[in-house]
């Protein structure tokens, strides 16, 4: 083994995911410039991935802290309270805290599962997007009734595409939850499915406050929420984004006519390996 190669092996052995410092090109022959630059690009990718991973863990812990603190507080109140009305209120808030913690844990697991799947070739089967949309809409009927919102589906009879069924259902579930959360009472959430040549288009439109266009590039980041917004979990659109990437699709945002947000997703009707996110 040549001396420069020994040097390279020794330098790489000193690096890890926690310490992916770039290589010093001056330590290697001039004709190694391209190879060293490629290795440094890889090390920079490792550094960014590690930072994103640590940031995600810190933000997840921060998000879980509030509902768990509420659970602890109201459990303590219940343990020592004799007033039936105060106990009833404490139990109500305790149940809310447990439900919020459980939902957040579920979202974290779903996000982690998609992150793992993105590193693999997904197992696809033929899925009828229209039938799946009908099922997911039916699952949200009760929530829509509670919020006094109408759910409408505008779609052809069928739309068959190759997909990971669980991830596609997860995508639809989070889009509908997000839309129902933001759209006001006495309005509608529209789900539209169209077919254009080799792509299927899925549009979910609400009539809520919308999102300023200046923030559209940020909304798919985990735990992102608009300034002043403390409801929600900040994970729904991140999960949607990952599910679209898994299917080599495209996702974009638009303003709903009359106010609100429209999420447009395009999915290939045949297997593809070139994800395009706009």
C-alpha positions in Angstrom: 0.0 0.0 0.0 1.4 3.4 -1.0 2.1 6.1 1.6 -0.7 8.4 0.4 -3.2 5.5 0.5 -2.1 4.7 4.0 -2.6 8.3 4.9 -6.1 8.3 3.5 -7.0 5.1 5.3 -5.7 6.5 8.6 -7.5 9.9 8.1 -10.8 8.1 7.3 -10.4 5.8 10.3 -10.4 8.9 12.5 -13.7 10.1 11.2 -17.2 9.0 12.2 -20.8 10.2 11.9 -20.2 12.3 15.0 -17.0 13.8 13.7 -17.1 13.9 9.9 -14.4 16.6 9.4 -13.3 17.2 5.8 -10.0 15.8 4.5 -7.2 18.2 3.9 -6.4 18.0 0.1 -2.8 19.2 0.7 -2.1 15.8 2.4 -2.6 13.9 -0.9 -1.1 13.9 -4.4 -2.4 16.5 -6.8 -4.0 13.9 -9.1 -6.2 12.8 -6.1 -8.0 16.1 -6.0 -11.2 14.8 -7.6 -11.4 11.7 -5.3 -10.7 13.8 -2.2 -13.3 16.3 -3.2 -15.9 13.5 -3.6 -15.0 12.1 -0.2 -15.4 15.6 1.3 -18.8 15.9 -0.3 -19.8 12.6 1.3 -18.5 13.7 4.7 -20.4 17.0 4.4 -23.6 15.0 3.7 -22.9 12.9 6.8 -22.5 16.0 8.9 -25.7 17.6 7.6 -27.6 14.3 8.2 -26.2 14.0 11.8 -27.1 17.6 12.6 -30.7 17.1 11.2 -31.0 13.9 13.3 -29.9 15.6 16.5 -32.2 18.6 15.8 -35.1 16.2 15.2 -34.5 14.4 18.5 -34.3 17.7 20.4 -37.4 19.1 18.8 -39.3 15.9 19.4 -38.4 15.9 23.1 -39.4 19.5 23.3 -42.8 18.8 21.7 -43.4 15.9 24.1 -42.5 17.8 27.2 -45.6 20.0 27.2 -48.3 17.4 27.0 -46.4 15.1 29.4 -46.1 18.0 31.9 -49.8 18.6 31.6 -50.4 14.9 32.3 -48.2 15.0 35.4 -49.9 18.2 36.7 -53.5 17.0 36.4 -52.6 13.5 37.7 -51.2 15.2 40.8 -54.4 17.2 41.1 -56.6 14.1 40.8 -54.5 12.3 43.4 -55.1 14.9 46.1 -58.4 16.6 45.1 -61.7 15.9 46.9 -63.9 18.5 45.0 -65.8 16.5 42.4 -65.9 19.4 39.9 -62.2 20.1 40.1 -61.5 16.4 39.8 -63.8 16.2 36.7 -61.9 19.1 35.1 -58.5 17.6 36.0 -59.6 14.3 34.5 -60.7 16.1 31.3 -57.3 17.8 30.9 -55.5 14.6 31.8 -57.2 12.7 29.0 -56.4 15.6 26.6 -52.8 15.4 27.5 -52.7 11.6 27.1 -54.4 11.9 23.7 -52.0 14.6 22.5 -49.0 12.6 23.7 -50.2 9.4 22.0 -50.9 11.2 18.7 -47.5 12.9 18.7 -45.8 9.5 19.4 -47.8 8.0 16.5 -46.7 10.8 14.2 -43.0 10.4 15.3 -43.2 6.6 14.5 -44.8 7.2 11.1 -42.2 9.8 10.2 -39.4 7.4 11.3 -40.9 4.6 9.3 -40.9 6.7 6.2 -37.4 7.9 6.7 -36.3 4.2 6.8 -38.3 3.3 3.7 -36.7 6.2 1.8 -33.4 4.3 1.9 -35.0 1.2 0.3 -36.9 0.3 -2.8 -40.6 0.4 -1.8 -42.7 -2.7 -2.3 -45.5 -1.5 -4.5 -48.8 -3.0 -5.4 -51.7 -1.8 -7.7 -53.7 0.6 -5.6 -57.0 2.3 -6.7 -56.4 5.9 -5.5 -60.1 6.7 -5.8 -61.2 3.8 -3.6 -58.5 4.6 -1.1 -59.6 8.3 -1.0 -63.2 7.2 -0.3 -62.0 5.0 2.6 -59.9 7.7 4.2 -62.6 10.3 3.7 -65.0 7.9 5.4 -62.6 7.6 8.3 -62.7 11.4 8.8 -66.5 11.8 8.5 -67.0 12.0 12.3 -64.3 14.7 12.7 -65.9 16.6 9.8 -69.3 16.4 11.4 -67.9 17.7 14.8 -66.3 20.6 13.0 -69.4 21.2 10.8 -67.3 20.9 7.6 -68.4 19.1 4.4 -66.0 16.6 2.8 -66.3 16.3 -1.0 -64.6 13.9 -3.4 -64.4 14.8 -7.1 -62.9 11.9 -8.9 -63.2 9.5 -11.8 -64.5 6.0 -11.3 -61.0 4.5 -10.7 -57.3 5.6 -10.8 -54.9 2.7 -10.5 -51.2 3.3 -9.7 -48.3 1.4 -8.2 -47.9 2.4 -4.6 -47.1 1.4 -1.0 -50.6 1.2 0.3 -49.8 2.1 3.9 -47.8 5.2 3.0 -50.3 6.4 0.5 -53.1 6.1 3.1 -50.9 7.9 5.6 -50.4 10.7 3.1 -54.2 11.1 2.6 -54.9 10.9 6.3 -52.5 13.7 7.2 -53.7 15.9 4.3 -57.3 15.5 5.5 -56.5 16.0 9.2 -54.5 19.2 8.3 -57.3 20.5 6.1 -60.0 19.8 8.7 -58.0 21.4 11.4 -57.6 24.7 9.6 -60.9 25.1 7.6 -63.7 27.0 9.4 -67.1 25.7 10.2 -69.8 25.8 7.4 -67.2 25.4 4.7 -65.8 22.5 2.6 -62.7 20.4 2.2 -62.4 19.2 -1.4 -60.5 16.1 -2.5 -59.9 16.0 -6.3 -58.3 13.2 -8.3 -57.4 13.7 -11.9 -55.4 11.6 -14.4 -53.1 13.3 -16.9 -51.1 11.0 -19.3 -48.7 9.1 -17.1 -49.5 10.9 -13.8 -52.3 11.0 -11.3 -53.0 14.3 -9.6 -54.4 14.5 -6.0 -55.6 17.9 -4.8 -56.8 18.6 -1.2 -58.2 22.1 -0.8 -59.4 23.8 2.3 -60.8 27.3 3.1 -58.8 28.1 6.1 -56.3 31.0 6.7 -53.8 29.6 4.2 -50.0 29.9 4.4 -48.1 32.9 3.1 -46.2 32.1 -0.1 -43.0 33.2 1.6 -43.3 30.1 3.9 -44.2 27.5 1.3 -40.6 26.3 1.1 -40.5 25.7 4.9 -43.8 23.9 5.6 -42.4 20.4 4.8 -39.8 20.7 7.5 -40.5 18.6 10.7 -42.0 20.7 13.5 -42.4 23.8 11.4 -45.4 26.0 12.4 -46.2 29.5 11.4 -45.3 32.2 13.9 -47.9 32.5 16.6 -49.4 29.1 15.8 -49.2 26.7 18.7 -51.8 24.1 17.7 -51.0 21.0 15.7 -47.8 19.1 15.8 -45.8 20.4 12.8 -45.3 16.9 11.4 -48.3 16.2 9.1 -46.9 17.9 6.0 -43.4 16.6 6.7 -44.9 13.0 6.6 -46.8 13.9 3.4 -43.6 15.2 1.9 -41.7 12.0 2.7 -44.6 9.8 1.4 -44.5 11.7 -1.9 -40.7 11.3 -2.1 -41.2 7.5 -1.5 -43.4 7.4 -4.6 -41.1 9.5 -6.8 -43.9 12.1 -7.0 -44.2 15.9 -7.0 -45.8 18.1 -4.4 -46.7 21.8 -4.6 -48.8 24.4 -2.8 -51.3 26.9 -4.1 -53.9 29.3 -2.9 -57.5 28.0 -2.9 -59.8 30.4 -4.8 -61.7 32.4 -2.2 -59.0 31.7 0.5 -57.3 28.7 1.9 -54.6 26.3 0.9 -54.5 23.7 -1.8 -51.9 20.9 -1.7 -51.3 19.3 -5.1 -49.6 15.9 -5.4 -48.7 14.2 -8.6 -47.8 10.5 -8.6 -46.6 8.4 -11.5 -48.9 5.8 -12.9 -45.9 3.6 -13.6 -42.9 2.9 -11.4 -40.3 5.7 -11.3 -37.1 6.4 -9.4 -36.7 10.2 -9.9 -38.5 12.1 -7.1 -39.3 15.7 -7.9 -40.3 18.0 -5.1 -41.3 21.6 -5.9 
